[in-house]
Amino acid sequence: MSTTLAPPKRPEIRTALPGPKGVSIIEADAQFVTPSYPRPSFKLVADHAQGVWVEDVDGNVFLDCNAGVAVCSTGHCHPEVVRAIQDQAARLIHMCGTDYYYALMPQLAQKLDEIVPVPSPTRTHFANSGTEAVETALKLAMHVTGREKFIAFFNSFHGRTLGSLSLTSSKAAQRLGFKRQALDVVHVPYPNEYRNPFSAEDCSNGGAGQGALNWIENRLFKTTTPPEEVAGIVVEVVQGEGGYVPAPKNFMQGLRRICDEHGIMLIVDEVQSGMGRTGKMFASEHYDLKPDIITIAKGIGSGLPIGATVARADLMDWKPGAHASTFGGNPVCIASALKTIELLQGGLVRNSAEVGAYLKAGLEKLMRKHDCIGDVRGMGLMLGVEFVKDKASRQEDPKLRDRVEIACFERGLILLGCGTNSIRWSPPLILTQENVDVALAIFDDAIAASAA
């Protein structure tokens, strides 16, 4: 089975960016579309795409190392995914799986039971996005435990709907103007090993991971948040919007222990890190971690809107009407997801691991060359590059990060920032070593030009 790995090619920039057609579309967007969308500093007006290549409305061709924010896992418009979508659209587009039945819904749920790190047997609730999947997980944890409190982490991102927004803690702009939290959530510093937020006493020779565990057990549980009132701990194994920061292994194993000891649901958000992104089907597998509930979206549908919340079957015992969605589990989206998983298992997860290691080695080489790169981190094709004033001070340099992001775009490379001062690499999982060589050369040139 072909995985349609993209052939080597270079970007082609033919006009000013944005070009004249792009400018007119941006002007119409500014007039008629909500200004709440967090557009980056550069302005891409996409027209069509194939594999790892995106062409804008003015004919400029870009190498996409962002994949629609980690969504187009099999590349843009993978021919087998397109065919699956077309075939299903000609057969059945919608029938509302929360009222009626069709074969695709249990078929995908069974496939998820086979591949998720949640202990089998499982059950799955289908949604349309990552934030909806998180909302489902929150409701389920409250249903299972009869409790209302949650623990989340600073710099996390779990969505912008009101329940998930109570967890999200990556940017003040995401909360500004929306008053009190909808849910009772307390936040804990995330164990970032490059920027350890904990004291030496907190860490107790276990690094940042032990510091976070001690913060929960020795501070929260003893002061403001009794464990018997906590419904769930919600965590990203690799923080996404917060800077592409992988968790220490002892931290994840410690959370599992804490949840087991206190009857708390361990909810792992793999919306961005799942579906082969880290070189394994789920990032949890790098940690031998078994969540109670896992949330999935982004890369599962190769661009179609689908989310899933998978939980232990004994937990998902709620009654009819407790939680449903008109479009969740849409037949066309499920068909795309099934084909996506087939392609991931057929070689793209392995490619993510192999090409991701090649890309990381190249980025580490650039880190040795440029004093403004403080850290390179991540797994597979989920890699973060943190920009600093210099390696000695580790002082964050968000302005340089922004300049590098724009300089890459001007040279035909699509990358997107994350955290305060980092750039994320989240390309389609079909990326080749030849693509990496082209991307690294552009990245190197963009850094040199931006830091001068």
C-alpha positions in Angstrom: 0.0 0.0 0.0 1.4 3.4 -1.0 1.8 6.1 1.6 2.4 8.7 -1.1 5.6 10.1 0.4 6.1 13.6 -1.1 8.9 14.0 -3.7 11.7 16.5 -3.0 10.9 20.0 -4.2 11.6 23.6 -3.2 9.2 26.4 -2.4 8.5 28.9 -5.1 7.7 32.6 -4.2 6.6 34.5 -7.2 4.8 37.6 -5.8 4.9 39.9 -2.8 3.3 38.2 0.2 0.4 38.3 0.3 -0.1 38.8 -3.5 -2.8 40.9 -5.0 -5.5 38.2 -5.0 -4.6 37.4 -1.4 -4.9 41.0 -0.4 -8.5 41.3 -1.7 -9.5 38.1 0.2 -7.9 39.3 3.4 -9.8 42.6 3.1 -13.1 40.8 2.7 -12.2 38.6 5.6 -11.6 41.7 7.8 -15.0 43.0 6.8 -17.2 39.9 7.2 -15.4 37.4 9.5 -15.0 37.5 13.3 -11.8 39.2 14.4 -11.4 36.7 17.2 -9.4 34.2 15.1 -5.8 34.2 16.3 -4.1 34.7 12.9 -0.3 34.8 13.0 1.9 37.7 11.9 2.2 36.4 8.3 -0.7 36.1 6.0 -1.3 32.9 4.0 -4.3 32.7 1.7 -4.3 29.1 0.7 -5.9 27.9 -2.5 -5.0 24.2 -2.9 -2.6 21.7 -1.5 -1.1 18.3 -2.1 1.2 16.3 0.2 3.5 18.7 2.0 3.0 21.5 -0.5 0.5 24.4 -0.3 -0.2 26.9 -3.1 -1.7 30.3 -2.4 -4.2 32.2 -4.6 -1.4 34.0 -6.3 0.6 30.9 -7.3 3.2 31.0 -4.5 4.2 27.4 -3.4 5.1 26.7 0.3 6.6 23.8 2.1 4.1 23.1 4.9 5.7 22.1 8.2 2.6 22.9 10.2 0.0 20.7 8.6 -2.9 22.9 9.4 -1.9 23.0 13.0 -1.0 19.2 13.3 -4.2 18.2 11.5 -3.3 17.0 8.0 -1.5 13.9 9.3 -1.5 12.0 6.0 -0.6 15.2 4.1 -2.9 17.5 2.1 -5.5 15.7 0.0 -4.0 12.2 0.3 -5.5 10.4 -2.7 -6.7 7.4 -0.7 -8.3 9.7 1.9 -9.9 11.8 -0.9 -11.3 8.6 -2.4 -12.7 7.4 0.9 -14.4 10.7 1.4 -15.8 10.8 -2.1 -17.1 7.2 -1.9 -18.8 7.8 1.5 -20.3 11.1 0.4 -21.9 9.4 -2.6 -23.3 6.8 -0.2 -24.4 8.6 3.0 -23.5 12.0 4.2 -25.6 12.3 7.3 -28.1 10.4 9.3 -27.3 11.5 12.9 -25.6 8.7 14.7 -27.0 9.7 18.0 -30.6 8.8 16.8 -29.9 6.1 14.2 -27.3 3.5 13.4 -24.8 2.9 10.7 -21.9 0.5 10.5 -19.1 3.0 10.4 -19.6 4.3 14.0 -19.0 1.0 15.8 -16.3 0.1 13.2 -14.2 3.2 14.2 -15.0 2.7 17.9 -13.7 -0.8 17.6 -10.5 0.3 15.8 -9.9 2.9 18.6 -10.4 0.2 21.2 -7.5 -1.6 19.5 -5.1 1.3 19.3 -5.6 3.6 22.3 -3.5 3.3 25.4 -6.7 3.2 27.6 -7.2 -0.3 28.9 -9.6 -2.4 26.9 -12.6 -2.8 26.8 -13.4 0.8 25.9 -16.3 2.9 24.7 -16.1 6.0 22.5 -18.2 9.2 22.2 -17.8 11.0 18.9 -17.6 14.8 18.6 -16.6 17.4 16.0 -13.4 18.8 17.5 -10.8 18.7 20.2 -12.6 21.1 22.5 -15.8 19.0 22.2 -13.9 15.9 23.1 -12.5 17.6 26.2 -16.0 18.8 27.2 -17.1 15.1 27.0 -14.3 14.0 29.1 -15.1 16.6 31.8 -18.8 15.6 31.9 -17.9 11.9 32.1 -15.4 12.4 34.9 -18.1 14.3 36.9 -20.6 11.6 36.1 -18.3 8.8 37.2 -17.0 10.3 40.4 -19.8 12.5 41.6 -17.2 15.3 42.1 -16.8 18.7 40.6 -13.1 19.9 40.9 -10.4 19.5 38.3 -6.6 19.9 38.3 -4.9 21.3 35.1 -1.6 22.9 34.3 -0.3 26.3 33.5 0.5 26.8 29.8 -2.0 24.1 28.8 -4.4 24.3 26.0 -7.6 22.3 25.9 -10.0 24.4 23.9 -12.0 27.6 24.0 -15.6 26.5 24.8 -16.5 27.4 28.4 -15.8 24.1 30.1 -12.5 23.5 28.3 -11.6 27.1 28.7 -11.6 26.6 32.4 -8.7 24.2 31.9 -6.9 26.3 29.2 -4.0 28.4 30.6 -1.8 29.3 27.7 -2.7 32.9 26.9 -4.6 35.6 28.8 -6.3 36.7 25.6 -8.2 33.4 25.6 -9.9 34.2 28.9 -10.1 38.0 28.7 -13.7 39.2 28.9 -15.3 35.9 29.9 -15.5 36.5 33.7 -15.3 33.5 36.1 -14.5 30.0 35.1 -17.4 27.7 34.3 -15.7 24.9 36.2 -13.8 24.7 39.5 -10.2 24.2 38.2 -6.9 24.7 40.0 -3.7 25.0 37.9 -0.3 23.6 38.7 3.0 24.6 37.1 3.9 22.2 34.3 7.2 20.3 34.7 9.2 22.0 32.0 12.7 20.5 32.4 14.3 23.4 30.4 12.6 26.0 32.6 12.0 24.1 35.9 9.4 26.2 37.8 10.0 24.3 41.1 12.4 24.8 44.0 15.2 22.3 44.8 13.2 21.3 47.8 10.1 20.6 45.7 12.1 18.5 43.3 13.6 16.1 45.9 16.2 14.7 43.4 13.4 13.9 40.9 13.7 17.0 38.8 10.7 19.0 37.5 8.5 16.0 37.4 8.9 15.3 41.1 8.4 19.0 41.8 5.0 18.9 40.1 3.9 15.8 42.0 5.0 17.3 45.3 3.1 20.5 44.5 -0.1 18.5 44.0 0.3 16.1 47.0 2.0 18.4 49.5 0.4 21.7 48.7 -2.9 21.4 46.9 -4.2 18.3 48.6 -3.2 19.7 52.0 -4.5 23.2 51.6 -7.1 24.1 48.9 -8.1 21.0 46.9 -8.9 17.9 48.9 -8.3 14.8 46.7 -11.7 13.3 47.5 -13.3 16.3 45.8 -11.3 16.1 42.6 -13.1 14.5 39.6 -10.1 14.5 37.2 -6.6 15.6 36.4 -6.4 16.8 32.8 -2.9 16.8 31.2 -1.1 17.0 27.9 1.7 14.5 27.7 3.3 16.9 25.4 2.1 20.5 25.8 1.0 21.8 22.5 0.2 25.5 22.4 2.3 25.9 25.6 5.5 25.3 23.7 5.7 21.7 22.5 7.1 20.6 25.9 7.2 16.9 26.7 6.5 15.8 30.2 9.1 13.9 32.3 8.3 10.2 32.5 8.3 10.2 36.4 5.7 12.9 36.3 3.2 11.0 34.2 3.7 7.8 36.2 3.3 9.8 39.4 0.0 11.2 38.1 -1.2 7.7 37.4 -0.4 6.7 41.0 -2.1 9.7 42.5 -5.3 9.1 40.5 -5.3 5.5 41.5 -4.9 6.3 45.2 -7.7 8.8 45.3 -10.3 7.6 42.8 -9.5 10.5 40.4 -9.9 10.2 36.6 -6.7 10.6 34.7 -7.7 12.5 31.5 -5.0 12.7 28.9 -5.5 15.2 26.1 -3.9 13.8 23.0 -5.7 16.1 20.5 -2.4 17.5 19.2 0.1 14.7 20.2 -1.9 11.7 19.1 -2.3 9.8 15.8 1.3 9.2 15.1 2.5 12.7 15.7 5.3 11.7 18.2 6.5 8.6 16.3 4.1 6.3 18.2 0.3 6.2 17.7 -0.1 8.1 21.0 2.4 10.1 23.0 1.3 8.2 26.1 3.0 5.1 24.7 6.4 6.8 25.2 5.6 6.8 28.9 3.9 3.4 29.3 0.9 5.4 30.5 -2.7 4.0 30.7 -5.2 6.9 31.0 -8.7 6.4 32.2 -10.0 8.8 29.5 -8.3 10.1 26.3 -9.3 12.9 24.0 -8.5 12.7 20.3 -9.1 15.0 17.3 -6.9 17.0 14.8 -4.8 14.3 13.0 -7.4 11.5 13.2 -9.5 12.8 10.2 -6.7 14.1 7.9 -8.5 17.5 7.8 -12.2 16.6 8.4 -13.8 17.7 11.6 -13.9 14.8 14.0 -13.1 14.3 17.7 -13.4 11.3 20.0 -13.4 10.7 23.7 -12.4 7.1 24.5 -12.8 5.8 28.1 -12.8 2.5 29.9 -16.1 0.8 29.2 -16.9 0.6 32.9 -16.8 4.4 33.2 -18.9 5.2 30.1 -22.1 3.8 31.5 -24.2 7.0 31.4 -27.8 6.8 30.3 -29.3 7.7 26.9 -29.5 11.5 26.5 -26.7 12.3 28.9 -24.4 13.5 26.2 -24.8 13.5 22.4 -24.1 15.5 19.2 -26.0 15.9 16.0 -22.9 15.8 13.8 -20.6 13.8 16.0 -19.5 10.6 14.2 -20.6 11.9 10.8 -20.2 9.1 8.2 -17.9 11.0 5.9 -15.6 12.1 8.7 -15.5 8.5 10.1 -14.6 7.2 6.6 -11.7 9.7 6.5 -10.6 8.6 10.0 -10.7 4.9 9.2 -8.5 5.5 6.1 -6.2 7.8 8.1 -5.6 5.1 10.7 -5.0 2.5 8.0 -2.3 4.8 6.4 -0.8 5.6 9.8 -0.5 1.9 10.7 0.7 1.2 7.1 3.9 3.2 7.6 3.3 6.8 8.5 3.8 6.3 12.2 7.1 4.7 11.5 8.0 7.5 9.1 7.2 10.0 11.8 9.6 8.4 14.1 12.4 8.0 11.5 12.1 11.4 9.8 11.4 13.1 13.1 14.7 11.8 14.5 16.4 13.1 11.4 14.8 16.5 11.7 15.6 16.7 15.4 19.2 16.0 14.8 19.3 18.8 12.2 17.6 21.2 14.6 20.1 20.3 17.3 22.9 21.0 14.8 21.4 24.5 14.3 21.2 24.9 18.0 24.9 24.4 18.3 25.4 27.0 15.5 23.0 29.7 16.7 23.3 31.1 20.3 19.7 32.2 20.0 18.3 28.7 20.1 18.1 27.7 23.7 16.3 24.3 23.4 15.2 21.7 20.9 12.7 19.2 22.3 10.0 16.8 21.4 9.5 13.4 19.8 8.7 12.2 16.2 7.3 15.1 14.2 6.2 17.1 17.2 9.3 19.2 17.8 9.7 22.6 19.5 12.5 25.2 19.1 12.8 27.8 21.8 14.4 31.2 21.0 16.4 33.1 23.7 18.6 36.1 24.0 21.5 33.8 24.5 22.1 30.3 25.9 23.8 31.5 29.1 20.9 33.7 30.3 18.0 31.7 28.7 16.1 34.9 28.6 13.0 34.5 26.4 13.1 36.3 23.0 9.5 36.3 21.6 10.3 39.1 19.2 13.1 37.1 17.5 10.8 34.1 17.3 8.2 36.2 15.5 10.8 37.5 13.1 12.0 34.0 12.3 8.4 32.8 11.8 7.9 35.6 9.2 11.3 35.2 7.6 10.5 31.5 7.1 7.2 32.3 5.4 8.8 34.9 3.1 11.2 32.1 2.0 8.3 29.6 1.5 8.4 27.6 4.7 5.2 27.4 6.8 5.9 27.2 10.6 3.9 28.4 13.5 4.8 29.7 16.9 3.8 28.2 20.2 4.3 29.2 23.8 5.9 32.6 24.5 9.0 32.2 22.4 9.0 28.8 20.6 8.4 27.6 17.1 6.6 24.3 16.5 7.4 21.8 13.9 4.3 19.7 13.1 4.5 18.7 9.5 2.5 16.1 7.7 3.7 12.6 8.6 4.6 12.0 5.0 7.6 14.3 5.3 10.8 13.0 3.8 14.5 13.5 4.6 14.8 15.5 1.4 12.0 17.8 2.6 13.8 18.1 5.9 17.0 19.2 4.2 15.1 21.9 2.3 13.3 23.1 5.4 16.4 23.2 7.6 18.3 25.2 5.0 15.5 27.8 4.9 15.2 27.8 8.7 18.9 28.4 9.1 18.8 31.3 6.6 15.8 32.8 8.3 17.4 32.7 11.7 20.6 34.2 10.4 18.7 37.0 8.8 16.4 37.6 11.8 19.1 37.6 14.4 21.4 39.9 12.5 
